[in-house]
Amino acid sequence: MSRGEAVLRVERGRADDAELAALTAVLLALHRAREKPDDELEAVVASSWWRRPGDFVPPGSWR
């Protein structure tokens, strides 16, 4: 990435460098918090033992 290439764009308002830095830090923290190790993902899949991934779920079944 070159120095002049924009990564974030402000749609409204006038964000200064400090506000853009804070926004970037928050977005990076959220991105890293969503990354899970493989063992945690396996636990989520294993907890839904009653429903196989290919099972048919009819519309409205969540009600």
N, CA, C and O of each residue as an XYZ file, in Angstrom:
252
protein
N       0.854     -1.171      0.000
C       0.000      0.000      0.000
C       0.898      1.231      0.000
O       1.799      1.355      0.830
N       0.651      2.109     -0.910
C       1.443      3.334     -0.972
C       0.936      4.345      0.050
O      -0.160      4.194      0.591
N       1.712      5.344      0.303
C       1.377      6.356      1.320
C       0.108      7.130      0.957
O      -0.664      7.481      1.849
N      -0.124      7.402     -0.321
C      -1.264      8.216     -0.724
C      -2.541      7.434     -0.975
O      -3.569      8.034     -1.290
N      -2.509      6.120     -0.845
C      -3.687      5.301     -1.118
C      -4.652      5.322      0.070
O      -4.249      5.056      1.203
N      -5.921      5.636     -0.186
C      -6.921      5.719      0.883
C      -7.472      4.331      1.198
O      -7.830      3.575      0.294
N      -7.535      4.007      2.479
C      -8.092      2.738      2.924
C      -9.486      2.954      3.486
O     -10.372      2.124      3.287
N      -9.685      4.059      4.186
C     -10.982      4.434      4.736
C     -11.435      5.738      4.112
O     -10.618      6.589      3.759
N     -12.746      5.889      3.981
C     -13.287      7.124      3.422
C     -14.392      7.623      4.338
O     -15.235      6.842      4.780
N     -14.392      8.904      4.621
C     -15.421      9.526      5.458
C     -16.533     10.009      4.536
O     -16.293     10.810      3.633
N     -17.746      9.523      4.763
C     -18.889      9.890      3.938
C     -19.470     11.235      4.350
O     -19.861     12.031      3.497
N     -19.528     11.487      5.637
C     -20.071     12.746      6.151
C     -19.169     13.260      7.253
O     -18.535     12.477      7.960
N     -19.112     14.533      7.399
C     -18.308     15.123      8.450
C     -16.858     15.290      8.027
O     -16.485     15.031      6.882
N     -16.073     15.720      8.963
C     -14.641     15.944      8.699
C     -13.837     15.287      9.820
O     -13.546     15.908     10.842
N     -13.488     14.031      9.609
C     -12.713     13.306     10.609
C     -11.251     13.716     10.517
O     -10.682     13.789      9.428
N     -10.652     13.982     11.675
C      -9.228     14.322     11.681
C      -8.409     13.035     11.819
O      -8.971     11.942     11.893
N      -7.103     13.166     11.852
C      -6.225     11.997     11.907
C      -6.445     11.163     13.164
O      -6.385      9.935     13.102
N      -6.695     11.798     14.289
C      -6.910     11.067     15.543
C      -8.192     10.243     15.491
O      -8.210      9.109     15.967
N      -9.259     10.791     14.923
C     -10.520     10.051     14.812
C     -10.390      8.880     13.853
O     -10.928      7.805     14.116
N      -9.687      9.072     12.751
C      -9.470      7.965     11.817
C      -8.601      6.883     12.442
O      -8.826      5.697     12.204
N      -7.618      7.273     13.231
C      -6.776      6.297     13.919
C      -7.593      5.501     14.935
O      -7.408      4.290     15.060
N      -8.488      6.160     15.657
C      -9.339      5.477     16.635
C     -10.289      4.509     15.934
O     -10.492      3.389     16.402
N     -10.860      4.929     14.834
C     -11.757      4.067     14.075
C     -11.016      2.845     13.546
O     -11.534      1.730     13.600
N      -9.820      3.053     13.043
C      -9.021      1.940     12.534
C      -8.696      0.961     13.655
O      -8.769     -0.251     13.450
N      -8.341      1.458     14.826
C      -8.034      0.586     15.963
C      -9.249     -0.237     16.374
O      -9.117     -1.423     16.677
N     -10.413      0.368     16.387
C     -11.636     -0.355     16.756
C     -11.962     -1.429     15.722
O     -12.301     -2.556     16.085
N     -11.863     -1.092     14.446
C     -12.159     -2.072     13.401
C     -11.185     -3.244     13.442
O     -11.597     -4.390     13.262
N      -9.912     -2.981     13.672
C      -8.931     -4.065     13.784
C      -9.198     -4.933     15.009
O      -9.063     -6.155     14.939
N      -9.575     -4.322     16.129
C      -9.887     -5.087     17.334
C     -11.107     -5.975     17.117
O     -11.118     -7.125     17.556
N     -12.126     -5.459     16.450
C     -13.310     -6.266     16.158
C     -12.984     -7.412     15.218
O     -13.492     -8.521     15.383
N     -12.146     -7.149     14.242
C     -11.762     -8.191     13.294
C     -10.998     -9.305     14.006
O     -11.248    -10.486     13.766
N     -10.078     -8.932     14.870
C      -9.299     -9.946     15.585
C     -10.148    -10.697     16.598
O      -9.894    -11.874     16.857
N     -11.143    -10.047     17.172
C     -12.012    -10.718     18.138
C     -12.883    -11.766     17.460
O     -13.279    -12.744     18.093
N     -13.184    -11.572     16.185
C     -14.021    -12.535     15.462
C     -13.250    -13.754     15.019
O     -13.853    -14.796     14.763
N     -11.928    -13.659     14.920
C     -11.115    -14.801     14.535
C     -11.094    -15.790     15.690
O     -10.755    -15.426     16.816
N     -11.455    -17.043     15.416
C     -11.498    -18.057     16.460
C     -10.567    -19.204     16.082
O     -10.429    -19.537     14.905
N      -9.937    -19.798     17.071
C      -9.133    -20.989     16.788
C     -10.016    -22.130     16.309
O     -11.224    -22.127     16.545
N      -9.421    -23.096     15.644
C     -10.176    -24.219     15.088
C     -10.889    -25.034     16.162
O     -11.976    -25.553     15.906
N     -10.315    -25.161     17.349
C     -10.963    -25.961     18.386
C     -12.260    -25.316     18.876
O     -13.193    -26.031     19.242
N     -12.342    -23.985     18.892
C     -13.586    -23.318     19.273
C     -14.647    -23.498     18.196
O     -15.825    -23.669     18.513
N     -14.248    -23.463     16.928
C     -15.203    -23.679     15.848
C     -15.738    -25.097     15.886
O     -16.919    -25.317     15.618
N     -14.919    -26.033     16.202
C     -15.351    -27.425     16.282
C     -16.380    -27.607     17.392
O     -17.322    -28.383     17.232
N     -16.219    -26.908     18.511
C     -17.158    -27.015     19.614
C     -18.529    -26.491     19.213
O     -19.543    -27.043     19.638
N     -18.580    -25.455     18.417
C     -19.859    -24.902     17.975
C     -20.568    -25.885     17.054
O     -21.779    -26.077     17.169
N     -19.835    -26.503     16.153
C     -20.429    -27.477     15.241
C     -20.888    -28.704     16.008
O     -21.956    -29.244     15.719
N     -20.118    -29.148     16.964
C     -20.461    -30.345     17.726
C     -21.669    -30.119     18.633
O     -22.360    -31.079     18.973
N     -21.940    -28.884     19.030
C     -23.045    -28.636     19.940
C     -24.402    -28.776     19.253
O     -25.416    -28.962     19.926
N     -24.435    -28.690     17.922
C     -25.712    -28.847     17.210
C     -25.803    -30.257     16.625
O     -25.940    -30.422     15.413
N     -25.727    -31.258     17.478
C     -25.713    -32.650     17.052
C     -27.047    -33.095     16.449
O     -27.083    -34.051     15.674
N     -28.144    -32.413     16.795
C     -29.459    -32.822     16.321
C     -29.726    -32.398     14.882
O     -30.658    -32.905     14.258
N     -28.938    -31.489     14.349
C     -29.174    -31.017     12.984
C     -27.899    -31.185     12.164
O     -26.859    -30.604     12.474
N     -28.004    -31.989     11.116
C     -26.871    -32.161     10.218
C     -26.823    -30.975      9.268
O     -27.860    -30.368      8.999
N     -25.635    -30.623      8.746
C     -25.512    -29.454      7.863
C     -26.391    -29.523      6.620
O     -26.806    -28.476      6.122
N     -26.690    -30.703      6.100
C     -27.479    -30.814      4.883
C     -28.968    -31.003      5.090
O     -29.704    -31.190      4.121
N     -29.428    -30.958      6.327
C     -30.852    -31.162      6.607
C     -31.697    -30.043      6.001
O     -31.286    -28.884      5.948
N     -32.893    -30.428      5.545
C     -33.832    -29.454      5.002
C     -34.521    -28.716      6.144
O     -34.990    -29.334      7.099
N     -34.578    -27.398      6.039
C     -35.280    -26.578      7.025
C     -36.364    -25.810      6.284
O     -36.052    -24.905      5.510
N     -37.637    -26.152      6.503
C     -38.708    -25.487      5.778
C     -38.860    -24.033      6.190
O     -38.509    -23.666      7.311
N     -39.383    -23.197      5.290
C     -39.600    -21.785      5.633
C     -40.562    -21.665      6.814
O     -41.545    -22.402      6.900
N     -40.280    -20.760      7.694
C     -41.142    -20.537      8.846
C     -40.879    -21.479      9.999
O     -41.588    -21.417     11.003
N     -39.875    -22.361      9.895
C     -39.628    -23.331     10.954
C     -39.026    -22.689     12.201
O     -38.996    -23.310     13.263
N     -38.557    -21.475     12.083
C     -37.964    -20.799     13.235
C     -39.021    -20.241     14.174
O     -38.698    -19.855     15.297
N     -40.263    -20.191     13.747
C     -41.323    -19.607     14.570
C     -41.761    -20.523     15.658
O     -42.648    -20.176     16.438
